[in-house]
Amino acid sequence: MRIARTLCVGLALAAAAMPAARAQEAGAPQKVTFNLAWLPQGSLAGVLVAIDRGYYREAGLDVTAVRGYGGNRTVNEIDQGQFEFGYGDPISVALNRVGGGGTRLVGAINTRWPAGLCYVEQRRDPEGLADLAGLTLGGGSGSPVHNLLPAWLEANGQPRDHVALLGMDPAVVDVSLIQGRIDLAECWKASNRAVLQKQAKVDGVDIGWIEYADHGLDMYGSGIVTSDALIEKDPDLVKRFVAATYRGYDFVIEDPETATDILLKQYPVLDRDITAQQVREIAELIQDPAAAGEPLGRFGPERMRSTAAFIDKAFDLGGKVGADDIFTDRFVQ
């Protein structure tokens, strides 16, 4: 199946690259900027691999990756035309559209919601959500966890205020958990969970994890975001970018060790152990068990609807944004 998928990606990219090749004959490749939504990390390995190995160049694109400052800001900046593409989540897209924006997810990277609640095992050992009563969860002040968590608790038969929410500077959440200043911390596979686990090990403690997806949250996480304006203006550019990006993620799946080396070559300040764990986790998250045989990055109708419905309830959007407003599958080949 992996060989077939790789072949399909290669054929799709070759077909998409034909007009790009003609464009290159006439001039330089098209310049594109991708907003990473945060600092470079393993979750964006496919994009960074595609840059390093020339996949975008072969598609007639000159892609630059830049750091971002959070999902909401990244999506809004894409809507404003500051970047062509970025790493964004469906919550940020939905909120952008409710506010009059025009952004859209054009491919999945986290095919399952990658977040959970981390705790220090030496201090507590919850057997279920009922055991979280009265605990304090620290999360970034702008994080969707402050809306998502109460709705998720309610869906699991718990009061919305079952867990106390504390808005914090994201830079201090992990250390606050390890030091016992908070009971729970939001943590994300292929992102800060690896950082938290390594910090905890240095301090001689272990991190446990309750995953939202294990308790009924069936929704997509972050993926490739662009604007409706770019889709209308240059759909061929979007198609070529998406195809080359998933070619990069196919490489990550096939050879996570080399993918880790590529990230460390581009960003020598990264920690090897943390980056390697993030790369392994994104290689798992991008492969959707419910979409076997489908192209990498394809959205499933049922999960799209589930995602939109949960966002609508959690953020009280009144049905203003549906699945077709948040996602499109037209560019995943």
N, C-alpha and C positions, 0 to 999 in steps of 0.2 A: 504494500500500500504506500509506503514511504517513497519507493522508487517511482510509482505511478504519479504520486502527488508532485514530486520534484520535476518529473517530465512535464506535467501539466503546467506547472509554474513557469518552466523554461519556455514552453511553447507560447504561453500567454504573453510572457515578456518579449519574446522575439517578435510576435505579431504587433504588440504595442510599440515596439522600438522601430518599426519600419518607417512611420512618419517622422520619428525622431531622427533617424539616420539621414533622411532627406533634409531635415532642418539643420543638422550638423554640417552637411555639405554646403549649406548656404551661410552658415555662421556658427557662433559659439553655442554651447548647450544652454538651455534655459536655467537661470538661477532660481533656486528654491531655498527657503529657510524653514527649518523644522524646529519648533519650540518643544524642548524636552519636558516642560512643565515643572521641573525641579532640577537638581544637580544630576550629572550623568550617573547612571546606575544600570544594573543588569536588566531591568525591565525594558530598556530601550536598546538592547543589544542588537536586534534585527536592523534597526535604522543605522546604528554605528558600524555594523558589519557591512551593510550595503554601501556605505560611504567608503570604507577602507578597501573593499574588494572591487570597487568600480562598477557595481551593479547599476547605480543611478547614472553614471557616465554612459554606460552601454544603452541606457534608455533615453539618452539625450538630455540629462539633467545634471546640473552642478549644485549639489545639495550641501548646505551648511547647517549643522546642529548647534543650537544655542541653549543655554540654561534658561529655565523659567522660574516663576515665582508662585506656583500653585495652579491647580486645575482651573478654578473659576477665572483667574486672571488670564491664563493662557487662552482659554476658549473665547473670552471677550476680546482679547487682542487679535485673534484670528478673525473674528467678526469685523473688527475695525480695519482689517487689511494689513496689519503689521507683519503677519507671517502667513505663508501659504498653508502650512500644515502644522499640527502639533499633537501631543499626547494628551487626550482629554477624556473625561468620563461622561456617562449619559446624564448624570445629575446636573453637571455644569452646562451641558448642551441644552437640557430642558429649561433650566433657569434663564439661560441666554435667550431662548426663543420666547419664553413668557414675557421677557423684558423688551421684546420687539426685535431681537437679533435673528440672524440667519446662519447658524452653524449646524453641522451635521456629522455624525460618525459614518465613515465610509469603509471601515474595516475593524474587526475585533482583534485585540491583543490579549486582554484578560477575558477569556471566554466565560469565566465564573467570577463572581465578586470576590476579590482577593483579600479582603480585610477580615479582621477578627479582633478579639479582646485578649490581650496578653496579661499574664499575672506571674508573680514569683511563686514557684511551687513550694518553697520552704515556708511561705507565709499562709498559703491557702491551697485547697485542693477541691474546687467545686465539681460536684458530680453532674450538675445541670444548671439551668438558668435560675431556678429557684434559689440556689445557693449564692447568687450575686446580690441579694437584697441588702440595700444600705451601703453598698460599696461605692467608691468614687472612681469615675473614669476620667482620665486626662486626655484631651484631644486638642489639636490645633484650633485656635479661635475661629478660623474660617473653614474648618473641616465639615463635610457633610454628616459626620457622625452625630452631631448635635440634633439633627432632624431624623436621621436614619435610625438611630438606636431606639428612641421611644416607640416609633412605629413598628420596629422589629420585635421589641419586647411585647407590645400589645398583640401582635400577630401570634406570639407564642404563649398567650394566656397570662402574661405578667402585666402589672401596672406600668404605665408609661414612665412613672418616676421611680421605678424599681431600682434603678442605678442613678446616682447623682452625677451630673455632668459638670466638668470643670474645664473652661476654655483656657488654653495655655499657649505660650510660645512653643511652636513645634520643636525648637532646638532643645528644650528642657524636658520634654515628655518622657523620653527613654530613661534619662538619669533619675528623674523623679520617681519612676516606678521602681528602679533598682534600689534606690535609697529609702523606699517605703513611704514617700510623701503622698503617693496616690496608690490605690489598690489595683487599678486596671489601666491599661494604656491601649489606645488604638494602634494596631500594627498591621502591616501589609506584606503579603508574600511578594517576593521579587523586589522588595523595597526595604523599609526600615525594620522588618522583622529580623533579617540577618544581622543588621547593626545591633539591635537590642540583644540578640542572643550572644553575640561576641562580647559585648560590654558586660553582660551578666556573668559570662564565664570567667572573665577577669576578676570579678568581684566574688566569685565562688558560689553563685546561685544559679538556679535553672529556671527557664521560662516555659510556662505552660500556655496553652492557646485554645480559645473557643472560637470556632470559625462560624461566621454568619451563615455561610452556605450549608453548613451541617444542620442548621435549624431553620430551614424553610425559605431562605432568601435566594430565590432563583432569578438572578439578574446579571447582566453584563457589567464588567468593570471598564477600565480605560481602553481606548483604541485610537485609531487614526481619525483626527478631526480636521475638517476643512470648512470652507464657507460655501453657502449656496451661490454666492456671487462668482466664485472661482469655478464651481461646477458648471454654471451657465456659460461663463466666458471661455473656459478651456477644459472641457471634459477629457480630452485626450491627455492633457498634462496630469490630471488626477488619476487616470487609468494607468499611465506609465509609472507614476510615483507609487501607487498601491502595489502594482505587480513587482517592482524592484524591492519594495520593503518586505514583502512576504518571501521573496527570494532570500533576503537576508535572514529572516526568521527560520526558513528551512535550513539554512547553514547552521544556525544556533542549535536547532534540534539535533542535527546530525553530528555536530562537533562542538559541544559546549566548552571544551577546554581551549580550543583555538579561539573561539569567540571571546572567552575571558581574556586571553592574551591580547587580542585586538583592542579590547576596551582599555587594558592597562597600558598598551602602547600609545593610545590616543590621550589617556588621562593617567599619567604615572602616579598621581597622588592617591588613586583608588587603592583600597585594601584588597589584596588578592583573595583572601578567604571569603570576605563579605561579597565581593563581586562574583566569585564563582558560585556561591549559593544562590544569589539573585538570578544569575544566568540559568542555572538548573531549574529554578522555580518558574521562570517565565517560559522556559521550554515546555514545561508541563502545562502551565495555565493557557498557553495559546492553542493547545490541542484539545478540542472539545469532544469528550467521549460521546456526546449526544449527536455529533455531526460527522460520524465516521464516513469516509468516502467523499465528503464535501471539500471544496478548496479551503486552504488555510485562510482564516479571517472571515469566513462566511457567517452571517447572522442567521439564527434560527427564528422563525416566526413566533413560536410559542414563548421563547425567552425574551424576545423583543417586547411582546405584549405584557409579559410578567414584569419586566423592567419598568416599562412606562406606567403600569398600574401602581406599582409600589412607590415610584417617585411621586406620582400624582397624590397618593394618600399621605406620604411622609411630609410633603411640602405644601399640602392643601392647595393644589393648583386648579381645582375645580374642572378637571377634564379639558383644560386649554391646550395641552400638548399630548399627542398620542405617539405610538410607536413609529408611524410613518414620518413624523416630524423629526424624530431623533436619529433614525437610522436609514441608510440606504445600502442595498446589496449590489447595485448596478456596476460597481467597479471591481468587485472581487471575481476573478475568473478562475 
